[in-house]
Amino acid sequence: MLASGAMAPAHPNTRPGIDYIGVSVGALLVNDDGAVFLSRRGRQASNERGCWETPGGKVGFGETLEDAVRREMREEYGIDIEIVAQFPAEDHLLPEEGQHWVATTFLARLAPGSEPRILEPDKCDGIGWFPLDALPSPLSAITQRDLVAYRTCVARQCIGGIDAQEGMS
């Protein structure tokens, strides 16, 4: 068993997303002003280096999706999150990098008293809050889809706990 409580994989020398389909999670954090929190993938990121993304990471064997996203936010940014909703899973295919992931993203807010900071600078070399009409580029493939899902849900008012006017630029 790993320190996170997840069980270790049966074959420790295999790599998720490369040797088999990987499962990943992310958090689309939205603040009270409707801005989204994004991070820029650093030089040691496993793929899409230099792209801005909804932060997240790999799901450990035996770990739930919600536990994984909470762990990733604590490990990489020192924050606790409040999950609002879960977007449907998406194919995250990166043929130019030889990778295949299945990703799900959670719409979330920062827990009171949390303030993100970079704790793993090799994996992430920039963070910020961005209005939906002033996003940085390039955006990762899955983040582009996450933002479409978010805008669609906001337009349909299908996400409880988020003001339907946020992000309607």
DONUKE-509081 format. One record per residue (C-alpha): residue number from 0; residue in one letter; x, y, z. Coordinates in steps of 0.1 Angstrom, whole numbers, padded with zeros to 4 digits. Example, Ala and Ser with C-alpha at 12.3 -4.5 7.8 and 13.67 -1.06 7.14 Angstrom:
BEGIN
seq | type | xx | yy | zz
0 | A | 0123 | -0045 | 0078
1 | S | 0137 | -0011 | 0071
***
This chain:
BEGIN
seq | type | xx | yy | zz
0 | M | 0000 | 0000 | 0000
1 | L | 0012 | 0035 | -0008
2 | A | 0014 | 0064 | 0016
3 | S | -0017 | 0079 | 0000
4 | G | -0037 | 0048 | 0010
5 | A | -0038 | 0036 | -0026
6 | M | -0026 | 0001 | -0035
7 | A | 0006 | -0002 | -0055
8 | P | 0002 | -0014 | -0091
9 | A | 0010 | -0050 | -0099
10 | H | 0037 | -0041 | -0124
11 | P | 0057 | -0011 | -0110
12 | N | 0078 | -0006 | -0141
13 | T | 0048 | 0001 | -0164
14 | R | 0038 | 0037 | -0171
15 | P | 0001 | 0048 | -0172
16 | G | -0009 | 0065 | -0204
17 | I | 0020 | 0049 | -0222
18 | D | 0022 | 0012 | -0214
19 | Y | -0016 | 0011 | -0207
20 | I | -0045 | 0035 | -0208
21 | G | -0040 | 0060 | -0179
22 | V | -0067 | 0075 | -0158
23 | S | -0064 | 0111 | -0147
24 | V | -0084 | 0137 | -0128
25 | G | -0084 | 0175 | -0128
26 | A | -0100 | 0204 | -0110
27 | L | -0115 | 0233 | -0128
28 | L | -0114 | 0258 | -0099
29 | V | -0137 | 0289 | -0103
30 | N | -0135 | 0318 | -0079
31 | D | -0162 | 0343 | -0069
32 | D | -0154 | 0366 | -0098
33 | G | -0158 | 0337 | -0123
34 | A | -0121 | 0334 | -0131
35 | V | -0106 | 0300 | -0135
36 | F | -0073 | 0287 | -0119
37 | L | -0048 | 0274 | -0144
38 | S | -0013 | 0261 | -0142
39 | R | 0014 | 0259 | -0168
40 | R | 0030 | 0224 | -0173
41 | G | 0067 | 0225 | -0165
42 | R | 0098 | 0208 | -0180
43 | Q | 0093 | 0175 | -0160
44 | A | 0055 | 0172 | -0168
45 | S | 0046 | 0139 | -0184
46 | N | 0031 | 0155 | -0215
47 | E | 0020 | 0188 | -0231
48 | R | 0049 | 0207 | -0215
49 | G | 0044 | 0245 | -0216
50 | C | 0006 | 0242 | -0220
51 | W | -0018 | 0258 | -0195
52 | E | -0042 | 0234 | -0179
53 | T | -0068 | 0227 | -0153
54 | P | -0044 | 0211 | -0128
55 | G | -0046 | 0174 | -0118
56 | G | -0028 | 0142 | -0122
57 | K | -0029 | 0104 | -0122
58 | V | -0053 | 0083 | -0103
59 | G | -0035 | 0057 | -0081
60 | F | -0045 | 0020 | -0082
61 | G | -0073 | 0016 | -0056
62 | E | -0078 | 0054 | -0052
63 | T | -0112 | 0070 | -0059
64 | L | -0114 | 0098 | -0084
65 | E | -0124 | 0124 | -0057
66 | D | -0096 | 0113 | -0034
67 | A | -0071 | 0115 | -0063
68 | V | -0081 | 0151 | -0073
69 | R | -0080 | 0162 | -0036
70 | R | -0046 | 0146 | -0032
71 | E | -0032 | 0162 | -0064
72 | M | -0044 | 0197 | -0053
73 | R | -0027 | 0193 | -0019
74 | E | 0005 | 0178 | -0032
75 | E | 0010 | 0203 | -0061
76 | Y | -0006 | 0235 | -0048
77 | G | -0011 | 0231 | -0010
78 | I | -0048 | 0237 | -0013
79 | D | -0080 | 0220 | -0002
80 | I | -0110 | 0221 | -0026
81 | E | -0148 | 0218 | -0024
82 | I | -0161 | 0197 | -0053
83 | V | -0192 | 0211 | -0069
84 | A | -0198 | 0187 | -0098
85 | Q | -0180 | 0162 | -0120
86 | F | -0178 | 0165 | -0158
87 | P | -0181 | 0134 | -0180
88 | A | -0150 | 0115 | -0187
89 | E | -0131 | 0124 | -0219
90 | D | -0106 | 0107 | -0241
91 | H | -0073 | 0125 | -0238
92 | L | -0054 | 0112 | -0268
93 | L | -0019 | 0125 | -0275
94 | P | -0007 | 0105 | -0305
95 | E | 0024 | 0128 | -0310
96 | E | 0035 | 0118 | -0275
97 | G | 0024 | 0082 | -0277
98 | Q | -0001 | 0086 | -0248
99 | H | -0037 | 0076 | -0241
100 | W | -0055 | 0088 | -0211
101 | V | -0091 | 0088 | -0199
102 | A | -0097 | 0120 | -0179
103 | T | -0124 | 0134 | -0158
104 | T | -0125 | 0169 | -0143
105 | F | -0143 | 0182 | -0113
106 | L | -0157 | 0216 | -0111
107 | A | -0145 | 0230 | -0077
108 | R | -0139 | 0260 | -0055
109 | L | -0111 | 0266 | -0031
110 | A | -0118 | 0257 | 0005
111 | P | -0118 | 0287 | 0028
112 | G | -0083 | 0297 | 0038
113 | S | -0066 | 0280 | 0009
114 | E | -0043 | 0299 | -0014
115 | P | -0025 | 0280 | -0042
116 | R | 0012 | 0281 | -0045
117 | I | 0036 | 0260 | -0066
118 | L | 0050 | 0231 | -0046
119 | E | 0064 | 0210 | -0075
120 | P | 0082 | 0235 | -0098
121 | D | 0095 | 0209 | -0122
122 | K | 0059 | 0198 | -0130
123 | C | 0044 | 0233 | -0129
124 | D | 0062 | 0266 | -0137
125 | G | 0033 | 0291 | -0136
126 | I | -0002 | 0296 | -0120
127 | G | -0029 | 0322 | -0121
128 | W | -0065 | 0331 | -0121
129 | F | -0079 | 0340 | -0155
130 | P | -0112 | 0355 | -0167
131 | L | -0128 | 0333 | -0194
132 | D | -0124 | 0360 | -0219
133 | A | -0086 | 0364 | -0213
134 | L | -0072 | 0328 | -0211
135 | P | -0035 | 0322 | -0216
136 | S | -0023 | 0300 | -0244
137 | P | -0016 | 0274 | -0254
138 | L | -0042 | 0254 | -0235
139 | S | -0039 | 0216 | -0230
140 | A | -0062 | 0195 | -0251
141 | I | -0082 | 0183 | -0221
142 | T | -0085 | 0219 | -0207
143 | Q | -0100 | 0231 | -0239
144 | R | -0127 | 0204 | -0236
145 | D | -0132 | 0212 | -0198
146 | L | -0138 | 0248 | -0207
147 | V | -0164 | 0239 | -0233
148 | A | -0181 | 0216 | -0207
149 | Y | -0181 | 0244 | -0181
150 | R | -0195 | 0270 | -0205
151 | T | -0222 | 0246 | -0216
152 | C | -0232 | 0238 | -0181
153 | V | -0233 | 0274 | -0171
154 | A | -0254 | 0283 | -0201
155 | R | -0278 | 0255 | -0192
156 | Q | -0277 | 0264 | -0155
157 | C | -0270 | 0227 | -0148
158 | I | -0244 | 0231 | -0121
159 | G | -0257 | 0238 | -0086
160 | G | -0236 | 0262 | -0065
161 | I | -0222 | 0282 | -0094
162 | D | -0238 | 0315 | -0104
163 | A | -0253 | 0310 | -0139
164 | Q | -0239 | 0344 | -0150
165 | E | -0203 | 0335 | -0142
166 | G | -0181 | 0331 | -0173
167 | M | -0208 | 0341 | -0198
168 | S | -0185 | 0363 | -0218
***
